[in-house]
Amino acid sequence: MAKFSFKKTVLKFHQILGLVTGIVVFIVSITGCLWVFKDEIESLYVEPFIVVEKDGEMITATQAQNLAKEVFPNKHVHGTIFGQPNEALDVIFYELDPEFYQSVFLNPYTGEILGLKDHFSGFFAFVLKGHVRLWLPAEIGEQVVSISVFLFMFILVSGLILWWPKKRKHFRQRLKFDWKATTKWKRKNFDLHAVLGFYVYILGFILAFTGSIMAFDWMYSSVYKGIGGEKTAMFYIPNNKTEKDPAETNAPPIDRLISRLRREDPTALNYEIHYPYADSVSIYVEVAKTDGLYYENDYRYFDQTTLEEIETEGIYGKYGDAKLADKLIRMNYDIHVGAIGGIFGKIIAFLSSLVVASLPVTGVLLWYGRKYKRKNSVSSPLSSRVS
């Protein structure tokens, strides 16, 4: 009797959380499916800005900043990506409030403007806004999504408790679709919810868990410390070691960084220089190592005056110097989108998200079917006579 009461309580808990978060989980999962293959899909119709490689010097970081500012004179230049010798420079403008995220592409040899890109427009921008905030204002939508995804982990755990059979001999029955020509749609719907839910349990939990780590700073920090992390669980740009001389008229030291980085790390895909937002902070550079992955990138910091390299107190430094806990937490996004496993990993993430999206649908149908059946049985004259 106690076990029955426990499962009844778990079922109620499962139903309530499922009904509250169902529509959010459905939207987040469907948009997640689409986002997984963003790079592959965009490569089919987005033409990269390719230039003719030349022997001459490329324009400097400061020149790129000034040329791009002519397009958006009142906006903040976040950084410039210096790619391969035949790739255009990508000068990135980014502001949080009001939202502004655009790129100006320049010929790296002549400074000619080759094109613009609004990162907040287009199909995948629409998909991302749905995924992280349900197309609502950020301050509302992000909270709704974060809480719903966090609660989804408890839904999965309660679902596993409900799925677990009392007797070992019933396990095999719970693991497959035993459909016949006479099997009614309600039974098929139950199997779609229970059987698929079991098979996607671990992967669905990983998706929700990694999503929650990105959503909640307290969870990010707790997980990092829990796996043995010792540094500050945040992105931290250190200050300069020397004071910048405001009267200095020579070429800015930042303009010498790209040639230095190419010598020190010639196999990198690209180098993204971020312009310091104040004279007191160091120059932050992100060095991309592997196409489609982020956790292996090097994050390097240089004094604005001397270009002396400075160590960061945060977890985002050189990947080769990172400890195991630092590497694991840096993998979080790549795990979340399946990129950690290459194209095979992305396929798994896609299929897992698709199955997860089906669970709220089959779950609501189960709940409605049971509720509708109870109402009919209670109101039926036949049931009254039987009782």
C-alpha positions in Angstrom: 0.0 0.0 0.0 2.9 2.4 0.8 4.5 1.8 -2.6 1.2 2.4 -4.3 0.7 5.7 -2.5 4.3 6.8 -3.2 3.8 6.2 -7.0 0.5 8.0 -6.9 2.2 11.0 -5.3 5.0 10.9 -7.9 2.5 10.6 -10.7 0.7 13.8 -9.4 4.1 15.6 -9.2 5.0 14.4 -12.7 1.7 15.6 -14.2 1.7 19.0 -12.5 5.2 19.8 -13.6 4.6 18.4 -17.0 1.5 20.5 -17.6 3.2 23.7 -16.3 6.4 23.3 -18.4 5.1 21.4 -21.3 4.8 24.1 -23.9 8.2 25.6 -22.9 9.9 22.2 -23.2 8.3 21.6 -26.6 9.4 25.0 -28.0 12.9 24.7 -26.5 13.4 21.2 -27.8 12.1 21.9 -31.4 14.3 25.0 -31.7 17.2 23.1 -30.2 16.8 20.5 -33.0 17.1 23.2 -35.6 20.0 25.0 -33.9 22.2 21.8 -33.8 22.8 21.9 -37.6 23.0 25.7 -37.9 26.5 25.7 -39.4 25.8 22.9 -41.8 22.6 24.4 -43.1 23.9 27.9 -43.4 26.9 26.6 -45.4 24.4 25.6 -48.1 23.2 29.1 -48.8 25.4 31.7 -47.1 28.4 32.6 -49.3 31.6 33.4 -47.3 33.5 36.6 -48.0 36.6 35.3 -49.8 39.3 37.6 -51.1 42.4 37.2 -53.3 45.4 36.5 -51.1 48.2 39.0 -51.5 51.8 39.2 -50.3 51.4 42.6 -48.8 50.6 43.5 -45.2 47.1 43.3 -43.9 45.4 46.3 -42.4 45.9 46.6 -38.7 43.3 46.1 -35.9 43.1 49.8 -35.3 42.5 50.5 -39.1 39.8 47.8 -39.2 38.1 49.3 -36.2 38.2 52.8 -37.7 37.0 51.7 -41.2 34.1 49.8 -39.7 33.1 52.7 -37.5 32.3 54.6 -40.6 29.4 52.3 -41.2 28.1 52.4 -37.6 29.7 55.5 -36.1 27.6 55.5 -32.9 28.0 51.8 -32.0 30.6 49.9 -30.0 33.2 47.8 -31.8 33.5 44.5 -29.9 36.3 42.9 -31.8 37.8 41.9 -35.1 38.3 38.4 -36.4 41.5 37.9 -38.4 41.1 34.6 -40.3 43.0 32.9 -43.1 44.9 35.0 -45.7 42.0 34.6 -48.2 39.2 35.4 -45.7 37.7 38.8 -45.1 38.1 40.5 -41.7 35.0 40.3 -39.6 34.6 43.5 -37.5 31.9 42.8 -34.8 29.7 45.4 -33.3 27.8 44.3 -30.2 25.7 46.1 -27.6 23.4 44.6 -25.0 20.9 47.4 -24.5 19.4 48.2 -26.9 20.3 44.9 -28.7 22.7 45.4 -31.6 24.8 42.7 -33.1 26.2 43.2 -36.6 29.4 42.4 -38.6 31.2 44.6 -41.1 33.3 42.5 -43.5 36.5 44.2 -44.8 39.1 43.2 -47.4 42.1 42.5 -45.2 44.5 44.1 -47.7 42.6 47.2 -49.0 40.1 47.9 -46.2 37.2 47.8 -48.8 33.8 47.1 -47.2 32.6 43.8 -48.7 29.3 43.4 -46.9 27.3 43.5 -43.6 25.6 40.9 -41.5 22.9 41.4 -38.9 23.2 38.5 -36.4 19.8 39.3 -34.9 17.9 38.8 -38.2 17.3 35.7 -40.3 15.9 32.3 -39.6 18.5 31.0 -37.1 18.3 34.3 -35.1 14.6 33.6 -34.8 15.3 30.1 -33.8 17.8 31.1 -31.1 15.4 33.7 -29.6 12.8 31.1 -29.3 15.2 28.6 -27.7 16.6 31.0 -25.0 13.5 33.2 -24.4 10.4 32.0 -26.2 10.5 35.2 -28.4 9.5 37.2 -25.2 11.5 40.1 -23.7 14.8 38.7 -22.5 14.2 39.6 -18.8 10.9 37.5 -18.8 11.6 34.8 -21.4 15.0 33.8 -20.2 13.7 33.2 -16.7 10.8 31.1 -17.9 13.0 29.0 -20.1 15.7 28.5 -17.4 13.2 27.5 -14.7 11.3 25.2 -17.0 14.4 23.4 -18.2 15.6 23.0 -14.6 12.3 21.5 -13.6 12.4 19.2 -16.6 15.2 17.3 -14.9 12.8 16.5 -12.0 10.2 15.5 -14.5 12.6 13.0 -16.1 13.5 11.5 -12.7 9.8 11.1 -11.7 9.1 9.6 -15.1 11.8 7.0 -14.5 10.3 6.1 -11.1 6.8 5.7 -12.8 8.3 3.6 -15.6 10.2 1.3 -13.3 8.2 -2.0 -13.1 7.5 -3.7 -9.8 8.7 -7.1 -11.1 11.8 -7.9 -13.0 10.0 -10.1 -15.5 8.1 -7.0 -16.7 11.2 -5.1 -17.8 11.3 -6.5 -21.3 7.7 -5.4 -21.8 8.5 -1.8 -20.8 11.4 -1.7 -23.3 9.5 -2.2 -26.6 6.4 -1.4 -28.6 4.2 -4.4 -28.4 1.6 -3.2 -30.9 -0.9 -5.3 -32.7 -3.6 -4.6 -35.2 -6.1 -4.3 -32.3 -3.9 -2.0 -30.2 -5.8 1.2 -29.5 -4.3 4.7 -30.0 -4.4 5.3 -26.2 -2.1 2.3 -25.6 0.2 3.4 -28.5 0.3 6.9 -27.1 1.2 5.5 -23.6 4.1 3.5 -25.2 5.3 6.5 -27.2 5.5 8.4 -23.9 6.9 5.7 -21.7 9.2 3.7 -24.0 10.7 6.6 -25.8 10.9 8.5 -22.6 13.0 5.7 -21.1 15.4 5.5 -24.1 15.9 9.3 -24.2 16.2 9.6 -20.4 20.0 10.0 -20.1 20.4 12.1 -23.2 17.5 14.3 -22.2 18.9 14.8 -18.8 22.2 15.8 -20.2 20.6 18.3 -22.5 18.6 19.8 -19.6 21.6 19.7 -17.2 24.0 21.4 -19.6 21.3 24.0 -20.4 20.8 24.7 -16.7 24.5 25.2 -16.2 24.5 27.9 -18.8 21.3 29.4 -17.4 22.2 29.7 -13.7 25.5 31.2 -12.4 25.0 29.4 -9.1 24.8 26.0 -10.9 27.7 26.8 -13.1 29.9 27.6 -10.1 28.5 24.7 -8.0 29.2 22.1 -10.8 32.7 23.5 -11.4 33.6 23.4 -7.7 32.0 20.0 -7.4 34.3 18.5 -10.0 37.4 19.9 -8.4 37.6 23.4 -9.9 40.0 25.8 -8.2 39.8 29.0 -10.2 37.1 31.6 -10.4 34.2 30.1 -12.3 33.7 33.0 -14.6 35.1 34.7 -17.7 37.6 37.2 -16.2 39.7 39.7 -18.2 42.7 40.8 -16.1 43.9 44.4 -15.7 47.0 45.8 -17.3 50.3 45.5 -15.4 51.4 49.0 -16.6 49.6 52.3 -17.0 48.8 53.4 -20.5 50.4 56.7 -21.5 47.6 58.9 -22.9 50.2 61.1 -24.6 51.7 58.1 -26.6 51.5 58.9 -30.4 53.2 55.9 -31.9 51.3 53.0 -33.5 49.2 51.3 -30.9 50.8 48.1 -29.6 47.5 46.2 -30.3 48.4 46.5 -34.0 51.5 44.2 -33.5 49.5 41.4 -32.0 48.2 39.6 -35.1 51.7 39.1 -36.6 52.9 37.8 -33.2 50.0 35.4 -32.8 50.4 34.0 -36.3 54.1 33.3 -35.5 53.3 31.7 -32.2 50.2 29.7 -33.3 50.3 29.3 -37.1 47.8 26.5 -37.3 44.9 28.4 -35.7 41.8 28.9 -37.7 41.4 32.6 -36.7 42.3 35.2 -34.1 39.6 37.4 -32.6 41.0 40.6 -31.0 38.7 42.4 -28.6 39.3 46.1 -28.1 39.7 47.0 -24.5 36.7 48.9 -23.0 39.0 50.8 -20.7 42.7 51.9 -20.4 43.0 49.8 -17.3 42.1 46.4 -18.8 44.2 44.1 -20.9 43.7 43.1 -24.6 41.7 39.9 -24.8 42.3 37.6 -27.8 40.4 34.4 -28.6 42.4 31.9 -30.7 40.1 29.4 -32.5 41.6 25.9 -32.8 38.9 23.5 -34.3 36.1 24.4 -36.6 32.7 23.9 -34.8 34.2 23.5 -31.4 34.8 26.1 -28.7 36.2 24.4 -25.6 39.6 24.0 -27.2 40.0 27.7 -28.0 42.8 29.6 -26.3 42.0 32.8 -24.4 45.0 35.1 -24.1 45.4 38.5 -22.5 48.1 41.1 -23.2 49.1 44.3 -21.5 48.0 47.3 -23.7 51.3 49.0 -23.5 54.0 46.3 -23.4 52.0 43.3 -24.9 53.3 41.2 -22.0 51.0 38.2 -21.7 49.0 38.2 -18.5 47.5 35.1 -16.7 43.8 35.2 -15.9 42.2 34.1 -12.6 39.2 32.7 -14.5 38.9 29.3 -16.2 39.2 30.8 -19.7 42.9 30.8 -20.4 45.1 28.7 -22.6 43.5 25.3 -23.1 46.8 23.4 -22.8 47.3 25.0 -19.3 43.8 24.1 -18.1 43.2 21.4 -15.5 40.6 18.7 -15.9 37.8 20.5 -14.1 38.4 23.6 -16.3 38.3 21.6 -19.4 35.1 19.8 -18.4 33.2 23.0 -17.7 34.5 24.6 -20.9 33.0 21.6 -22.8 29.5 22.3 -21.5 28.2 24.2 -24.6 29.8 21.7 -27.1 28.2 18.9 -25.1 24.8 20.7 -25.1 24.7 21.0 -28.9 26.3 17.6 -29.6 29.4 19.1 -31.3 31.7 17.3 -28.9 31.0 14.2 -30.9 31.3 15.7 -34.4 28.5 15.1 -36.9 27.5 11.8 -35.1 27.2 13.7 -31.8 25.0 16.3 -33.5 22.7 13.7 -35.0 22.3 12.2 -31.5 21.5 15.6 -30.0 19.0 16.3 -32.9 17.2 13.0 -32.4 17.2 13.3 -28.6 15.7 16.8 -28.8 13.1 15.6 -31.2 12.0 12.8 -28.9 12.1 15.2 -25.9 9.8 17.5 -27.9 7.3 14.6 -28.3 7.1 13.9 -24.5 5.0 16.9 -23.6 2.6 16.1 -26.4 2.1 12.5 -25.6 2.0 13.4 -21.9 -0.8 15.9 -22.3 -2.8 13.3 -24.3 -2.3 10.8 -21.6 -3.4 13.2 -18.9 -6.4 14.3 -21.0 -7.4 10.8 -21.8 -7.4 9.7 -18.1 -9.3 12.8 -17.0 -11.9 12.5 -19.8 -12.3 8.8 -19.0 -12.9 9.5 -15.3 -15.5 12.2 -16.1 -17.4 9.9 -18.4 -17.3 7.0 -15.9 -18.5 9.3 -13.1 -21.4 10.8 -15.1 -22.5 7.6 -16.8 -25.8 6.1 -15.5 -24.3 2.6 -16.0 -21.4 3.4 -13.8 -23.7 4.8 -11.1 -25.7 1.6 -11.1 -22.5 -0.5 -10.9 -21.2 1.5 -8.0 
